[in-house]
Amino acid sequence: MPEIVFHKVTIGYPYYVVTEDLTFTVDKDDFLIVFGPNGAGKTTLAKTLLGILKPIKGDTYIFGCPVSGVCPHKKMIGYVPQVYNLDKDFPATLYDVVISGCYPLLKPLQKVPQLFKEQAVENLRTVGLIDFKDRPFAQLSGGQQKRGLIARALMGPPKALLLDEPTSGVDMVSEMQVNEVIVKAHRIFQIPVILITHDVNPYLDVATKFILMGYGKYFFGSFEEVMRPEVLSEVYQTKVDVINEKGSRFINVRDFHHDRNV
Amino acid sequence: MIEMFRLSVIQRAFIAILIAGAFLPLAGSISLLSGMSFLAAGFAHIAFAGVALGYLFRFDPLIGALTITVVSAYSLWYLSEKRGGKYEQTLSILFSFFMALAILFFGLTRTYTSDAMSYLFGSPLMANVVDVTLLVVAFLLYILFVIYYQRELFQIVFSTELSLASGIDVSRFRLLFFIFTALAVVLSMKSVGALVVYGLMVIPPALSQRISKHFNQMVFISVIFGIMSSFLGYILSLAIDVPVGAAVVVIATIFYLLSFIFKK
């Protein structure tokens, strides 16, 4: 059975349906990219996967367990949230934040096992932040904070990694570093990655599946099935090219008002 | 002054002021990191309506204050968590409404006794055995709550979204936190006064946040500074005969200003 199964699932809020009949699967070695315009329902899907929102209808299985039942799956998905604003004096070091990723796995008052302490240090090495271990988390750069949150999400380790726009609000160099860490985590931990992003291009070589969400509609499948200019242009309501040159693939959005690339 | 400490009323007052000095910064640390610093000021003003109600209908003002503040804490939680109300707006509305009621109730009683003033400016000497016992019990319960759920509390103040994703019932914790804060404010009012409860909930945690690197460290240091401010403030109030609440907040503010000398 795949790690994650959505079968004819309707997601949304009590008075507002976001997407109906969503069907997709995620296998152990999958790298799934979820993308689409703002407000298309990507974060709603993330919240449903995490169990924060209940599916309105349909069958949802996460690691073989129905999401509506009593299921410890919430503790098995490493999650990196979208927006992050923290008081610059927040009293926590980077290590404090990373080690907190194991808290859901501990009983109240249980001492943090040595295994997790070593894992936190190893994860900091994996994301390239071991030298920042004792720095105040809130005083790290946006990109470093995102990498720190990835190290936190990898505590356990989890059975899947879910990232909601991890490169939003970071500069180009930090974006590249965050991208590298995500791909590295997928390779080292051998867990499925579900990545919500607006910028699909850095991941086109590693992604195995795509979900394109667009105002009630969705498209799921491989690169060839989803990344078609007519599909992308319909969802984004503008001309979108899919370029395949010298083995490199990328998506290019054109501003049709001026007929020039943007 | 040593002679004075042989009197049970002075000893009781001393215990009350020290417990308030620990309880308020403990609750204040969580509210400060949650971006809810205004909670203490809101509850202190809301509680005053209960005090006024007690004077109007001639029952223990503490019972009135406890009832109205705990009901308000629940209402704040219900309206902001379950009915989509905005937290700041809801608290501001409750604050204004109950302050208006307090003025109305005091207007109807046509008296404004010195005992009522003790709730406003603080007079630990007016605290009776029941007041002090309730304060100690609520404080001990809150300490157990903070120690038992320290990891959940850290995650909630760090990120609500991550806490929800970890399976923490953030809403339930928020309700418990509102109720404990209401208890901390009301039960400390007689000792330090409604006007300066806010100071003890904000100044020691703000000081501690400036110099602490870790969450547990911040909570601990804020409690220590709260106790030190209360202790020195009480001694000062006995020595030069000034209202204890004011003396406590002046001492706490001096500590806060001194913290600028130190860095994390």
Interface residues (C-beta under 8 A of the other chain):
Chain A: L50 G51 I52 P72 K74 K75 I77 Y79 P81 Y84 L86 D87 D89 F90 P91 A92 T93 D96 V97 S100 Y103 P104 L106 P108 L109 D134 P136
Chain B: L33 G35 I147 Y148 Y149 R151 E152 F154 Q155 F158 S159 E161 L162 L164 A165 S166 G167 I168 S208 Q209 R210 S212 K213 H214 F215 Q217 M218 K264
